[in-house]
Amino acid sequence: MLEAAQFVETLEKRQGYKVACLEEIALNNGWLSKEKVLEIGQKMSKNDYGQYLISLIGEDL
């Protein structure tokens, strides 16, 4: 389990994206709007995950 977690962490750092980011998947499939993802990201803006969500919208504009 530890090895799997370390693999995911390494992959995320090297590739620059989150593995299994539900909001990103929903955005890409049209299930969530950019505005909703931004809203969710702003609520969590003090952590890396929230900042990642905000960056998704920044890249997508």
Jmol script that loads the backbone (N, CA, C; Angstrom):
load data "model"
ATOM      1  N   MET A   1       0.834  -1.178   0.000  1.00  0.00           N
ATOM      2  CA  MET A   1       0.000   0.000   0.000  1.00  0.00           C
ATOM      3  C   MET A   1       0.886   1.252   0.000  1.00  0.00           C
ATOM      4  N   LEU A   2       1.923   1.219   0.796  1.00  0.00           N
ATOM      5  CA  LEU A   2       2.826   2.367   0.858  1.00  0.00           C
ATOM      6  C   LEU A   2       3.492   2.604  -0.496  1.00  0.00           C
ATOM      7  N   GLU A   3       3.917   1.534  -1.147  1.00  0.00           N
ATOM      8  CA  GLU A   3       4.550   1.675  -2.457  1.00  0.00           C
ATOM      9  C   GLU A   3       3.588   2.278  -3.475  1.00  0.00           C
ATOM     10  N   ALA A   4       2.339   1.883  -3.429  1.00  0.00           N
ATOM     11  CA  ALA A   4       1.341   2.430  -4.345  1.00  0.00           C
ATOM     12  C   ALA A   4       1.143   3.919  -4.088  1.00  0.00           C
ATOM     13  N   ALA A   5       1.074   4.301  -2.832  1.00  0.00           N
ATOM     14  CA  ALA A   5       0.909   5.713  -2.481  1.00  0.00           C
ATOM     15  C   ALA A   5       2.107   6.532  -2.936  1.00  0.00           C
ATOM     16  N   GLN A   6       3.299   5.984  -2.771  1.00  0.00           N
ATOM     17  CA  GLN A   6       4.497   6.693  -3.206  1.00  0.00           C
ATOM     18  C   GLN A   6       4.543   6.816  -4.732  1.00  0.00           C
ATOM     19  N   PHE A   7       4.089   5.775  -5.425  1.00  0.00           N
ATOM     20  CA  PHE A   7       4.035   5.826  -6.885  1.00  0.00           C
ATOM     21  C   PHE A   7       3.096   6.929  -7.353  1.00  0.00           C
ATOM     22  N   VAL A   8       1.921   7.003  -6.752  1.00  0.00           N
ATOM     23  CA  VAL A   8       0.946   8.033  -7.122  1.00  0.00           C
ATOM     24  C   VAL A   8       1.515   9.418  -6.832  1.00  0.00           C
ATOM     25  N   GLU A   9       2.145   9.576  -5.689  1.00  0.00           N
ATOM     26  CA  GLU A   9       2.739  10.863  -5.339  1.00  0.00           C
ATOM     27  C   GLU A   9       3.805  11.270  -6.359  1.00  0.00           C
ATOM     28  N   THR A  10       4.661  10.346  -6.731  1.00  0.00           N
ATOM     29  CA  THR A  10       5.705  10.623  -7.716  1.00  0.00           C
ATOM     30  C   THR A  10       5.105  10.981  -9.064  1.00  0.00           C
ATOM     31  N   LEU A  11       4.110  10.225  -9.475  1.00  0.00           N
ATOM     32  CA  LEU A  11       3.438  10.490 -10.752  1.00  0.00           C
ATOM     33  C   LEU A  11       2.815  11.879 -10.772  1.00  0.00           C
ATOM     34  N   GLU A  12       2.134  12.243  -9.702  1.00  0.00           N
ATOM     35  CA  GLU A  12       1.508  13.568  -9.637  1.00  0.00           C
ATOM     36  C   GLU A  12       2.549  14.680  -9.709  1.00  0.00           C
ATOM     37  N   LYS A  13       3.648  14.507  -9.013  1.00  0.00           N
ATOM     38  CA  LYS A  13       4.682  15.543  -9.018  1.00  0.00           C
ATOM     39  C   LYS A  13       5.334  15.676 -10.384  1.00  0.00           C
ATOM     40  N   ARG A  14       5.640  14.554 -11.011  1.00  0.00           N
ATOM     41  CA  ARG A  14       6.334  14.598 -12.303  1.00  0.00           C
ATOM     42  C   ARG A  14       5.432  15.034 -13.447  1.00  0.00           C
ATOM     43  N   GLN A  15       4.196  14.595 -13.439  1.00  0.00           N
ATOM     44  CA  GLN A  15       3.280  14.894 -14.532  1.00  0.00           C
ATOM     45  C   GLN A  15       2.540  16.213 -14.346  1.00  0.00           C
ATOM     46  N   GLY A  16       2.417  16.667 -13.106  1.00  0.00           N
ATOM     47  CA  GLY A  16       1.756  17.945 -12.843  1.00  0.00           C
ATOM     48  C   GLY A  16       0.238  17.869 -12.819  1.00  0.00           C
ATOM     49  N   TYR A  17      -0.310  16.692 -12.662  1.00  0.00           N
ATOM     50  CA  TYR A  17      -1.756  16.575 -12.536  1.00  0.00           C
ATOM     51  C   TYR A  17      -2.102  15.608 -11.408  1.00  0.00           C
ATOM     52  N   LYS A  18      -3.332  15.698 -10.941  1.00  0.00           N
ATOM     53  CA  LYS A  18      -3.795  14.844  -9.851  1.00  0.00           C
ATOM     54  C   LYS A  18      -4.394  13.561 -10.417  1.00  0.00           C
ATOM     55  N   VAL A  19      -4.089  12.458  -9.778  1.00  0.00           N
ATOM     56  CA  VAL A  19      -4.656  11.169 -10.162  1.00  0.00           C
ATOM     57  C   VAL A  19      -6.056  11.070  -9.561  1.00  0.00           C
ATOM     58  N   ALA A  20      -7.030  10.743 -10.391  1.00  0.00           N
ATOM     59  CA  ALA A  20      -8.428  10.551  -9.963  1.00  0.00           C
ATOM     60  C   ALA A  20      -9.037  11.802  -9.331  1.00  0.00           C
ATOM     61  N   CYS A  21      -8.794  12.948  -9.922  1.00  0.00           N
ATOM     62  CA  CYS A  21      -9.410  14.195  -9.464  1.00  0.00           C
ATOM     63  C   CYS A  21     -10.849  14.228  -9.991  1.00  0.00           C
ATOM     64  N   LEU A  22     -11.790  13.984  -9.113  1.00  0.00           N
ATOM     65  CA  LEU A  22     -13.185  13.853  -9.523  1.00  0.00           C
ATOM     66  C   LEU A  22     -13.729  15.113 -10.183  1.00  0.00           C
ATOM     67  N   GLU A  23     -13.355  16.268  -9.671  1.00  0.00           N
ATOM     68  CA  GLU A  23     -13.825  17.524 -10.259  1.00  0.00           C
ATOM     69  C   GLU A  23     -13.276  17.718 -11.667  1.00  0.00           C
ATOM     70  N   GLU A  24     -12.030  17.327 -11.879  1.00  0.00           N
ATOM     71  CA  GLU A  24     -11.434  17.451 -13.211  1.00  0.00           C
ATOM     72  C   GLU A  24     -12.127  16.500 -14.191  1.00  0.00           C
ATOM     73  N   ILE A  25     -12.394  15.291 -13.758  1.00  0.00           N
ATOM     74  CA  ILE A  25     -13.096  14.324 -14.594  1.00  0.00           C
ATOM     75  C   ILE A  25     -14.488  14.846 -14.945  1.00  0.00           C
ATOM     76  N   ALA A  26     -15.187  15.369 -13.930  1.00  0.00           N
ATOM     77  CA  ALA A  26     -16.535  15.909 -14.160  1.00  0.00           C
ATOM     78  C   ALA A  26     -16.503  17.107 -15.094  1.00  0.00           C
ATOM     79  N   LEU A  27     -15.514  17.964 -14.961  1.00  0.00           N
ATOM     80  CA  LEU A  27     -15.368  19.124 -15.848  1.00  0.00           C
ATOM     81  C   LEU A  27     -15.136  18.666 -17.290  1.00  0.00           C
ATOM     82  N   ASN A  28     -14.234  17.722 -17.469  1.00  0.00           N
ATOM     83  CA  ASN A  28     -13.908  17.238 -18.812  1.00  0.00           C
ATOM     84  C   ASN A  28     -15.088  16.535 -19.481  1.00  0.00           C
ATOM     85  N   ASN A  29     -15.976  15.951 -18.693  1.00  0.00           N
ATOM     86  CA  ASN A  29     -17.140  15.259 -19.243  1.00  0.00           C
ATOM     87  C   ASN A  29     -18.378  16.150 -19.318  1.00  0.00           C
ATOM     88  N   GLY A  30     -18.239  17.412 -18.897  1.00  0.00           N
ATOM     89  CA  GLY A  30     -19.355  18.342 -18.971  1.00  0.00           C
ATOM     90  C   GLY A  30     -20.373  18.184 -17.847  1.00  0.00           C
ATOM     91  N   TRP A  31     -20.011  17.449 -16.800  1.00  0.00           N
ATOM     92  CA  TRP A  31     -20.919  17.236 -15.675  1.00  0.00           C
ATOM     93  C   TRP A  31     -20.868  18.393 -14.674  1.00  0.00           C
ATOM     94  N   LEU A  32     -19.761  19.122 -14.658  1.00  0.00           N
ATOM     95  CA  LEU A  32     -19.620  20.325 -13.834  1.00  0.00           C
ATOM     96  C   LEU A  32     -19.191  21.476 -14.733  1.00  0.00           C
ATOM     97  N   SER A  33     -19.682  22.659 -14.418  1.00  0.00           N
ATOM     98  CA  SER A  33     -19.283  23.848 -15.177  1.00  0.00           C
ATOM     99  C   SER A  33     -17.951  24.381 -14.640  1.00  0.00           C
ATOM    100  N   LYS A  34     -17.304  25.229 -15.436  1.00  0.00           N
ATOM    101  CA  LYS A  34     -16.067  25.869 -14.997  1.00  0.00           C
ATOM    102  C   LYS A  34     -16.318  26.681 -13.726  1.00  0.00           C
ATOM    103  N   GLU A  35     -17.473  27.337 -13.683  1.00  0.00           N
ATOM    104  CA  GLU A  35     -17.813  28.178 -12.537  1.00  0.00           C
ATOM    105  C   GLU A  35     -17.918  27.338 -11.248  1.00  0.00           C
ATOM    106  N   LYS A  36     -18.519  26.154 -11.365  1.00  0.00           N
ATOM    107  CA  LYS A  36     -18.682  25.290 -10.189  1.00  0.00           C
ATOM    108  C   LYS A  36     -17.332  24.756  -9.723  1.00  0.00           C
ATOM    109  N   VAL A  37     -16.479  24.373 -10.646  1.00  0.00           N
ATOM    110  CA  VAL A  37     -15.142  23.888 -10.276  1.00  0.00           C
ATOM    111  C   VAL A  37     -14.345  25.012  -9.618  1.00  0.00           C
ATOM    112  N   LEU A  38     -14.462  26.213 -10.156  1.00  0.00           N
ATOM    113  CA  LEU A  38     -13.781  27.359  -9.561  1.00  0.00           C
ATOM    114  C   LEU A  38     -14.316  27.625  -8.154  1.00  0.00           C
ATOM    115  N   GLU A  39     -15.612  27.542  -7.972  1.00  0.00           N
ATOM    116  CA  GLU A  39     -16.224  27.727  -6.659  1.00  0.00           C
ATOM    117  C   GLU A  39     -15.698  26.699  -5.658  1.00  0.00           C
ATOM    118  N   ILE A  40     -15.637  25.457  -6.071  1.00  0.00           N
ATOM    119  CA  ILE A  40     -15.123  24.393  -5.198  1.00  0.00           C
ATOM    120  C   ILE A  40     -13.655  24.663  -4.875  1.00  0.00           C
ATOM    121  N   GLY A  41     -12.880  25.030  -5.891  1.00  0.00           N
ATOM    122  CA  GLY A  41     -11.462  25.318  -5.687  1.00  0.00           C
ATOM    123  C   GLY A  41     -11.228  26.479  -4.739  1.00  0.00           C
ATOM    124  N   GLN A  42     -12.060  27.508  -4.839  1.00  0.00           N
ATOM    125  CA  GLN A  42     -11.897  28.672  -3.968  1.00  0.00           C
ATOM    126  C   GLN A  42     -12.197  28.333  -2.512  1.00  0.00           C
ATOM    127  N   LYS A  43     -13.118  27.394  -2.294  1.00  0.00           N
ATOM    128  CA  LYS A  43     -13.417  26.974  -0.920  1.00  0.00           C
ATOM    129  C   LYS A  43     -12.224  26.256  -0.289  1.00  0.00           C
ATOM    130  N   MET A  44     -11.395  25.650  -1.128  1.00  0.00           N
ATOM    131  CA  MET A  44     -10.228  24.905  -0.638  1.00  0.00           C
ATOM    132  C   MET A  44      -8.926  25.564  -1.065  1.00  0.00           C
ATOM    133  N   SER A  45      -8.955  26.850  -1.284  1.00  0.00           N
ATOM    134  CA  SER A  45      -7.806  27.541  -1.874  1.00  0.00           C
ATOM    135  C   SER A  45      -6.556  27.548  -0.996  1.00  0.00           C
ATOM    136  N   LYS A  46      -6.695  27.189   0.259  1.00  0.00           N
ATOM    137  CA  LYS A  46      -5.531  27.181   1.145  1.00  0.00           C
ATOM    138  C   LYS A  46      -4.744  25.876   1.074  1.00  0.00           C
ATOM    139  N   ASN A  47      -5.248  24.900   0.308  1.00  0.00           N
ATOM    140  CA  ASN A  47      -4.490  23.659   0.176  1.00  0.00           C
ATOM    141  C   ASN A  47      -4.158  23.395  -1.295  1.00  0.00           C
ATOM    142  N   ASP A  48      -3.284  22.423  -1.525  1.00  0.00           N
ATOM    143  CA  ASP A  48      -2.811  22.129  -2.873  1.00  0.00           C
ATOM    144  C   ASP A  48      -3.934  21.693  -3.809  1.00  0.00           C
ATOM    145  N   TYR A  49      -4.894  20.940  -3.290  1.00  0.00           N
ATOM    146  CA  TYR A  49      -5.979  20.439  -4.122  1.00  0.00           C
ATOM    147  C   TYR A  49      -6.841  21.594  -4.640  1.00  0.00           C
ATOM    148  N   GLY A  50      -7.190  22.524  -3.757  1.00  0.00           N
ATOM    149  CA  GLY A  50      -7.969  23.684  -4.172  1.00  0.00           C
ATOM    150  C   GLY A  50      -7.223  24.527  -5.188  1.00  0.00           C
ATOM    151  N   GLN A  51      -5.939  24.702  -4.975  1.00  0.00           N
ATOM    152  CA  GLN A  51      -5.123  25.472  -5.914  1.00  0.00           C
ATOM    153  C   GLN A  51      -5.039  24.773  -7.264  1.00  0.00           C
ATOM    154  N   TYR A  52      -5.008  23.442  -7.236  1.00  0.00           N
ATOM    155  CA  TYR A  52      -5.002  22.676  -8.483  1.00  0.00           C
ATOM    156  C   TYR A  52      -6.296  22.903  -9.257  1.00  0.00           C
ATOM    157  N   LEU A  53      -7.432  22.860  -8.558  1.00  0.00           N
ATOM    158  CA  LEU A  53      -8.720  23.081  -9.223  1.00  0.00           C
ATOM    159  C   LEU A  53      -8.779  24.475  -9.839  1.00  0.00           C
ATOM    160  N   ILE A  54      -8.307  25.465  -9.106  1.00  0.00           N
ATOM    161  CA  ILE A  54      -8.302  26.837  -9.625  1.00  0.00           C
ATOM    162  C   ILE A  54      -7.401  26.917 -10.863  1.00  0.00           C
ATOM    163  N   SER A  55      -6.277  26.221 -10.830  1.00  0.00           N
ATOM    164  CA  SER A  55      -5.364  26.257 -11.981  1.00  0.00           C
ATOM    165  C   SER A  55      -5.993  25.601 -13.209  1.00  0.00           C
ATOM    166  N   LEU A  56      -6.840  24.598 -12.998  1.00  0.00           N
ATOM    167  CA  LEU A  56      -7.525  23.963 -14.132  1.00  0.00           C
ATOM    168  C   LEU A  56      -8.375  24.978 -14.886  1.00  0.00           C
ATOM    169  N   ILE A  57      -9.058  25.818 -14.147  1.00  0.00           N
ATOM    170  CA  ILE A  57      -9.922  26.818 -14.768  1.00  0.00           C
ATOM    171  C   ILE A  57      -9.081  27.907 -15.425  1.00  0.00           C
ATOM    172  N   GLY A  58      -7.984  28.278 -14.779  1.00  0.00           N
ATOM    173  CA  GLY A  58      -7.084  29.281 -15.341  1.00  0.00           C
ATOM    174  C   GLY A  58      -6.528  28.854 -16.684  1.00  0.00           C
ATOM    175  N   GLU A  59      -6.197  27.557 -16.811  1.00  0.00           N
ATOM    176  CA  GLU A  59      -5.654  27.031 -18.060  1.00  0.00           C
ATOM    177  C   GLU A  59      -6.749  26.897 -19.110  1.00  0.00           C
ATOM    178  N   ASP A  60      -7.979  26.721 -18.646  1.00  0.00           N
ATOM    179  CA  ASP A  60      -9.090  26.422 -19.543  1.00  0.00           C
ATOM    180  C   ASP A  60      -9.762  27.693 -20.104  1.00  0.00           C
ATOM    181  N   LEU A  61      -9.435  28.870 -19.549  1.00  0.00           N
ATOM    182  CA  LEU A  61     -10.079  30.105 -20.012  1.00  0.00           C
ATOM    183  C   LEU A  61      -9.560  30.580 -21.340  1.00  0.00           C
TER     184      LEU A  61
END
end "model"
wireframe off; spacefill off
backbone 0.3
color backbone group
